[in-house]
Amino acid sequence: MRGGDDLLAMGDGALASLARGEAEVVISDTRSELTRFAGNEIHQSVAERFRHVRVRLIDGGRTGVGEVRGHDGRAIERAFAAAEDSRRVTTESAVSPLPAPSPGESDEPVAFAEATAATMPQGRAELVAIITDAAGAHGINAYGALSTSTTTTAIVTSAGLRRSATSTQASLVSVARGDDGGGYASRHSPDIDALDVPGLAAEVVDTCERNQGATAIGPGDYEVILSPYAVTDMLEHLAWGGFSALAVQEHRSFMRIGEKLMSDRITIRDDARTHEIFAFPFDDEGVSTRPVTLIDRGVCSAVVYDTPTALHDGVTSTGHSLPQPNTWGPLPRHVAMDAGSTPWQEMVGSVSRGLYITRFWYVRDVHPLRTVITGMTREGTFLIENGSITRPVRDLRFTQSIVEALANVIQVSRERRLELGEGESGVLSPWLHIGRFSFTS
Amino acid sequence: MRDLSERALDAASAAGASYADCRVINSTVQRLTVKNGVVASVELFEDEGIGIRVIADGSWGFAGADDLGPASIEETARHAVTIAKASSRVNRTPVRMAPAPALVGEYRTLVVRDPFAVSLDDKVDLLMRTDEAMSHLAQIRVRECSLEFVREIRHFASSEGARLDQTIIESGGGMDATATSDDEVQTRSFPNSFGRHQVCAGWEAIEAFDLPGNAGRIAEEAVALLTAAQCPAGTMTVILDATQAALQVHESCGHPTELDRVLGHEAAYAGTSFLTPDLLGTFRYGSEQVTITADSTSAPGLGTFGWDDEGVAAQRSVLVDRGLFTGYLSSRETAAAIGQVSNGCMRADGWSRLPIIRMTNINLEPGTSSLEEMIATTEHGVYLETNRSWSIDDRRLNFQFGTQNGWEIVDGKRVRLVRNPIYSGQTPEFWGSCDAVAAPAEWQMFGVVNCGKGQPSQLMHVGHGAAPCRFQNVRVEPAR
């Protein structure tokens, strides 16, 4: 795969032949590999490498987009031709302009680790073996996946914007299963050498062994301790449906700027400069991604913008655009909840009767405006009695408003974990102690 | 494509593969979206590459690349073998595949009018007319309609001698009208929710949808939902429209019959299944009304093809026979694990992904009733239309679905529109309570275009034939 300077030069060359109008050329080279294991053996191990070219043409009040995934020398040319075909048939409308370059802006920080980029299949297999060996030693089976990816992205526009960055991601997820129950653990980092694989192995085996022979418990409202894996699902749903300026403009968002909707213990930010949340300097329009405080001590503080939504509201983009044009709006992709001051084990100690939830599963919107979601608990639901985790209970379905849950937060943990949500965005989450959480079956 | 695949197979063999197959795929996608009277996007996407799967030292390896030059193909094949050999150092059990004949042939989706021969101007015109027909009500804040067309040219070759060429064509389209008030948001969709309805067919399918002709009604229904009564709560009779029945089949029958889930291959991500092999042939999955098949020959479903992605011929098999659990969706490797042969369900999301077990067309076979008769013979219940939310546990037992529309039924009549309905249950009890499925006249093929599974994530297009059906003693409530 090529470096950023090479891809920028390709973009420059493509723009040199632009006869009229404006254009944006995005070229990315990706190499990703993944080793997957089940029953303490590697059953799938894969690799892929590809180049993706995306061209946006703007001329005469019309915008067209062409995309090609392919490595031949004509990929950019074909993307331009497709974009022109597209542009020709779109309607004249208020075109979202190409962002102007901001002199002096740096293409840093970006989360990159040479060790991740250089990982080979044998190295991944050896890391997987740490988990499968640990599980095997306890007579249980491990399942999971270890992935690494390296992507170089370059954006060049006829407005003079030129940006590029190379980032890496390493992700390890594991489930361990015994005869009658399982456990879950994950670790993610830009740097594969920073993954605490023995720690993950110990955690997933320990959770699995404690989660054997779960007994049923009735549905109802419970006091809960949610682990960061579960909190991540809630934050990701808020990001998709609520923290976008377009959702507010279309009256689909719960966000009412200036109103206090959550506990004052809750502060949620998006900060793409944070190394551990896969820092990346710019969005899909090439605009620098600014930190945004979304919820400030429980108060709806701000939403994220791309160029079209910023134009609508007469503000500047915060650098949270997805590829333009699109109908989804901007998206925060580096969300973090501020840590509290209590060690999470102490939070458990303060619960007289409640549930400890390791993770959620298959979380879906039920009523987006009210942030009502439903889903199941999975791989580690435990009863807390008199400040101690006493026994595993069978998984439960919850149906709960996220905003209401975050209004009832009693404590936020001092520790935080990085987790990848379903959308593969990094989310930095603490443990939460919530006074009331609704389980429906 | 044949030259490329021969080079790949030769390179894999030379590097030490005991088995190899490869898929060379060229795909073209057109995606057009009109939102609030403006052409929001016309995206034209081309993709080409090769995926090479090998067995070496008893383990699988897979590598894909979009560079189709000779050196790249040979490097990709060698890398697949390197991956397999690395895995073999951890593994104790060599891969074993059930036998399958090495087939040679060609297949092409039957289309009346090639959607790629229809001009982009005509496609935009259809969407603009649809949008305009949704635009007459002030409470409609967001109007969105879209079309998608896919052409995938696939060449499959294996070291066992298979040589297969396929051209698959898909056409899809749909619309959403979203109405808002101070305290409510309601969306209605047509022909299906989550963007569109899609089938393996040509432009004739889009014309049959009649998007402009249904747009005004959809907008009116979205506005009516803003002030409709909340769905009643309680245990009652539920009648599902065919679109929701299709998704119910997808989640609670399609996924749990995937044999890779059953064997634990998906335990870390998609989950496992309650349909374990000891239940095969004896477990009562549903009532006598319930027969569910996997049929990759039932055009125009999105799971219709000539051969799956490991060269096994398209076929029909019975998963649930009049309520009895009788079969799985399988691959050559997973079928061997239970002493069977593959029924052709290995599919991959493009050249860069490893084939895994996926649904083909999972069909609820038609019964003898009708929607009209089901409503007329219901004392108290709800008729639910068009999915809005869906969730099910990792063993596919505990589910909860929400729909866009609900109609309360009292004494055999629809008495009022209700909003925010959700229903929930346990899979075998739910299908066990099915007492009616509509006849072939009301049976339709639907497409699911966002079926996620696998690591790295793969999105698959699958088909579901279904008809309105009725269930007794179901928990129903409003989403509050």
Interface residues (C-beta under 8 A of the other chain):
Chain A: S32 E33 L34 T35 R36 F37 A38 G39 E41 I42 H43 Q44 S45 V46 A47 E48 R49 F50 R51 T63 G64 V65 G66 E67 V68 R69 G70 H71 D72 R78 A82 A83 D85 S86 R87 R88 V89 T90 T91 S93 M120 P121 Q122 R124 A125 V128 A129 T132 N141 Y143 G144 A145 S147 V173 S174 V175 R177 G182 E250 H251 R252 P325 N326 T327 W361 Y362 V363 R364 D365 V366 H367 P368 L369 R370 V372 T374 G375 M376 R378 D395 R397 T399 E424 T440 S441
Chain B: T33 K35 V38 V39 A40 S41 V42 E43 L44 F45 E46 D47 E48 G49 S59 W60 G61 F62 A63 G64 A65 D66 D67 L68 G69 S72 H79 A80 T82 I83 A84 A86 S87 R89 V90 N91 R92 T93 L120 D121 K123 V124 M128 R141 V142 E144 T178 T180 D183 E184 V185 L263 G264 H265 E266 A267 A268 Y269 G271 S352 R353 L354 I356 R388 S389 W390 S391 I392 D393 D394 N398 Q400 G402 N420 I422 S424 Q455 P456 S457 R475 A479 R480
